């Protein structure tokens, strides 16, 4: 075993001579809030998509919270990214933030930001385009959406609220 002294990129930059300025999405960023509510009906089938809010490819999602009414026995959803309608509306990664989230029971302020394991600890400093593994920022907006993987058995509402770090 060894005693080590490890610095994050932020500290390394701050200690450099000359000092390097950290990117705003990692240090001293503006945190923007967004919230969206979508209604679901009894019997909405698997593959139904509920779009809540929009993020930019160069954003870093700090936190994503789920609030919901009971979706009925067995209801399950993935939470991820879709292209906007203007860009064709196709799925990018259906379970980018969370996979197989049980939405059968009511819940309040459940943090689903990294539930799926797509955004690992090593990727937490990265922007969405980097977390997606892209080599350059496509300068797109994405819809944050839920995709049912098991149908709802009750009617109610889901809400996603996000804290988004921006340059």
C-alpha positions as CSV (number, residue, x, y, z in Angstrom):
1,X,0.0,0.0,0.0
2,X,1.0,3.6,-0.6
3,X,-0.1,7.0,0.6
4,X,-1.0,9.1,-2.4
5,X,-2.1,12.6,-3.1
6,X,-4.6,12.8,-6.0
7,X,-6.0,15.9,-7.5
8,X,-9.1,16.3,-9.6
9,X,-8.8,18.1,-12.9
10,X,-10.3,21.3,-11.3
11,X,-7.6,21.3,-8.6
12,X,-4.8,20.5,-11.1
13,X,-5.9,23.4,-13.2
14,X,-6.1,25.8,-10.2
15,X,-2.6,24.7,-9.0
16,X,-1.0,25.0,-12.5
17,X,1.4,27.8,-13.4
18,X,0.0,29.7,-15.1
19,X,-3.4,28.8,-13.6
20,X,-5.8,27.2,-16.1
21,X,-9.4,28.3,-16.0
22,X,-11.8,25.4,-15.4
23,X,-14.7,25.1,-17.8
24,X,-17.9,26.6,-16.5
25,X,-19.9,23.4,-16.8
26,X,-17.6,21.9,-14.2
27,X,-16.8,24.8,-11.9
28,X,-18.8,27.9,-11.2
29,X,-21.5,26.9,-13.6
30,X,-25.0,28.4,-13.8
31,X,-27.5,25.9,-12.6
32,X,-30.7,26.1,-14.7
33,X,-33.9,24.5,-13.5
34,X,-36.5,22.8,-15.7
35,X,-39.6,20.9,-14.9
36,X,-42.1,19.0,-17.0
37,X,-45.3,17.1,-16.1
38,X,-46.9,14.5,-18.3
39,X,-50.2,12.7,-17.7
40,X,-50.6,8.9,-18.2
41,X,-53.8,7.0,-18.6
42,X,-54.9,3.6,-17.3
43,X,-53.7,1.1,-20.0
44,X,-51.0,3.1,-21.7
45,X,-49.0,0.4,-23.3
46,X,-45.3,-0.5,-23.3
47,X,-43.3,1.6,-25.8
48,X,-45.4,4.7,-24.9
49,X,-43.2,7.8,-24.7
50,X,-43.7,10.8,-22.4
51,X,-41.5,13.8,-23.1
52,X,-40.8,16.2,-20.2
53,X,-38.1,18.7,-20.8
54,X,-35.3,19.7,-23.2
55,X,-31.6,19.8,-22.6
56,X,-28.7,20.8,-24.9
57,X,-25.9,18.5,-26.0
58,X,-23.4,20.7,-24.2
59,X,-25.3,20.7,-20.9
60,X,-24.3,18.6,-17.9
61,X,-27.3,17.2,-16.0
62,X,-26.5,17.7,-12.3
63,X,-29.7,16.1,-11.0
64,X,-32.9,14.6,-12.4
65,X,-35.7,14.0,-9.9
66,X,-38.9,12.0,-10.5
67,X,-42.2,12.7,-8.8
68,X,-45.3,10.7,-9.7
69,X,-48.7,9.4,-8.9
70,X,-49.1,5.6,-8.7
71,X,-49.0,4.1,-12.2
72,X,-50.7,0.9,-11.1
73,X,-49.4,-2.6,-10.5
74,X,-46.3,-3.5,-12.5
75,X,-45.8,-0.2,-14.4
76,X,-42.2,0.3,-15.3
77,X,-40.3,2.9,-17.4
78,X,-36.9,3.9,-18.7
79,X,-35.7,7.5,-18.6
80,X,-33.5,8.8,-21.4
81,X,-32.8,11.0,-24.3
82,X,-34.7,11.4,-27.6
83,X,-34.1,13.7,-30.5
84,X,-36.5,16.6,-30.7
85,X,-39.4,16.5,-33.3
86,X,-37.4,19.0,-35.4
87,X,-34.6,16.4,-35.6
88,X,-36.9,13.4,-36.3
89,X,-37.9,12.5,-32.7
90,X,-36.0,9.2,-32.7
91,X,-34.6,7.6,-29.5
92,X,-31.0,8.4,-28.7
93,X,-30.6,6.2,-25.5
94,X,-33.9,5.2,-23.9
95,X,-32.4,4.3,-20.6
96,X,-29.7,7.0,-20.5
97,X,-30.6,8.2,-16.9
98,X,-32.6,5.3,-15.5
99,X,-33.7,1.8,-16.5
100,X,-36.6,-0.3,-15.3
101,X,-37.9,2.2,-12.8
102,X,-41.0,0.9,-11.1
103,X,-43.7,3.5,-11.4
104,X,-46.4,1.4,-9.8
105,X,-46.4,3.4,-6.5
106,X,-46.5,7.1,-5.9
107,X,-43.0,8.6,-5.2
108,X,-41.6,12.1,-4.4
109,X,-38.3,13.5,-5.5
110,X,-36.6,10.2,-6.5
111,X,-33.1,11.0,-7.8
112,X,-32.8,9.0,-11.0
113,X,-29.8,10.9,-12.5
114,X,-27.4,8.0,-12.6
115,X,-29.6,5.0,-11.9
116,X,-29.0,3.2,-15.2
117,X,-25.2,3.2,-14.9
118,X,-24.7,4.9,-18.3
119,X,-23.4,8.0,-16.6
120,X,-20.7,6.6,-14.4
121,X,-18.7,8.4,-11.7
122,X,-15.9,8.8,-14.2
123,X,-18.3,10.6,-16.6
124,X,-19.9,13.0,-14.0
125,X,-17.8,16.0,-15.1
126,X,-18.7,15.4,-18.8
127,X,-21.4,17.1,-20.9
128,X,-24.1,15.1,-22.5
129,X,-22.4,14.7,-25.9
130,X,-19.3,13.4,-24.1
131,X,-21.3,11.0,-22.0
132,X,-22.9,9.7,-25.2
133,X,-19.4,8.9,-26.4
134,X,-19.5,11.4,-29.3
135,X,-16.2,12.9,-30.6
136,X,-17.6,16.4,-31.0
137,X,-20.6,18.4,-29.8
138,X,-23.4,18.0,-32.3
139,X,-25.0,21.2,-31.0
140,X,-28.4,19.6,-30.7
141,X,-31.2,19.7,-28.1
142,X,-32.6,16.5,-26.7
143,X,-35.9,15.7,-25.1
144,X,-35.7,14.0,-21.7
145,X,-38.4,11.3,-21.8
146,X,-39.8,8.3,-20.1
147,X,-40.5,5.1,-22.2
148,X,-42.8,2.6,-20.7
149,X,-41.5,-0.9,-20.7
150,X,-44.5,-2.3,-18.8
151,X,-48.0,-0.8,-19.3
152,X,-49.7,1.5,-16.7
153,X,-52.7,0.2,-14.8
154,X,-53.9,3.5,-13.4
155,X,-54.1,7.1,-14.5
156,X,-52.0,9.9,-13.0
157,X,-49.1,12.2,-13.6
158,X,-45.3,12.0,-13.7
159,X,-43.0,15.0,-13.3
160,X,-39.3,15.3,-14.0
161,X,-37.4,18.2,-12.6
162,X,-33.8,18.8,-13.6
163,X,-30.8,20.8,-12.4
164,X,-28.7,21.5,-15.4
165,X,-25.1,23.0,-15.4
166,X,-24.4,25.3,-18.3
167,X,-21.5,27.3,-19.6
